[in-house]
Amino acid sequence: MPYPVTTIDRGTVGGAIALLVLISFAAIAFRRSVPWLTAGWFWFVIALTGAQSFADRYSYFSYIGLSIIVAWAGALLLPRAIAIGVAAIVVIACAAGSFQQTSYWRNSETLYAHTIEVTPPNADAEYALGASQLSKNTDDAIEHLQRGIELAAYSMRTNHTERPSWFAQAHVDIARAFIAKGEKESSGAERTNLLQGAIGASRRALAVDSKIGGATELIARAEQLIAADPHAQRDAHLNAGTMLSQQGRFPDAVAEFRKAVAAEPNSVDAHVYLALGMLQANMKDEARNEFAAAKTLDAGAANEVLTKALQMPPSPANFDGFVARIR
């Protein structure tokens, strides 16, 4: 996997260029007395161009040049017995290092996880790891996919890099993970939030690439699941009713709150909000009935919902006291 684009300070670049030029001049100057230095060095420099400069898996060919230099230097500068011993130690060390390195290639997860550990913030590796975990661990998949998106977006803003080819797909994958998590929830606000998150992620994917595959289908699936969930329908009507109430459209708000009760008749929240809406619409008798229904379902929950809705100081007597003041 390619390394992410990073900014290198001018001093480091200047020092590297100076060292490269110095060694190259030395290799040329001593080409007759130490031809193995010249051959090995320029093998390394020439081979270390193109793809080899961006990925370790290609660099083995360029390192043959450095191996030539080390082998000849050892043979000429060290006694034979010592040179053989050093060579044996080097071979054993390389074998151990190779054994360790191959463990990172056991599967996609180990490879991408190791890449993230040893490189700077790496959007490509984060995306690849998240995509590889979609069917195994949706929480981890979402975390890495979102991290990949954030890193890529930051790089596009600050380094003016091109948008990764996977950018839209990452949003689709997040939507797919949200739906997978949502389908495991039987009902409730968490399920609704996950499905709404899937819709949002899919729409962001379409904003990046209007032809991205799967996004439209995921939106339809999430909306279908929401429509089939009484709790989600209740919340939608409660939200709509609250907005209408804030706009002073009290009869319309009551109509939405009635729909919330119809969607989930055993919801304390729906009965309390319908009762409050009826009070605003001057429907006091019906409001008392709805408050009574809420208390019958769960008196403690009814008190809690009313306390929160009216932003009252916490008290177990809030509900009964409020209802008693309705005239």
WODA-V210997 format. One record per helix or strand of 2 or more residues. SS is the DSSP state (A for helix, B for strand). FROM is the first residue (numbers start at 1). TO is the last residue. If there is no record, write none. Layout:
ss = <SS:SS>
from = <FROM:FROM>
to = <TO:TO>
This chain:
ss = <A:A:A:A:A:A:A:A:A:A:A:A:A:A:A:A:A:A>
from = <10:35:50:56:63:80:108:123:138:167:189:215:230:250:268:284:299:318>
to = <29:47:53:58:77:103:118:132:158:184:208:227:246:263:280:297:309:324>
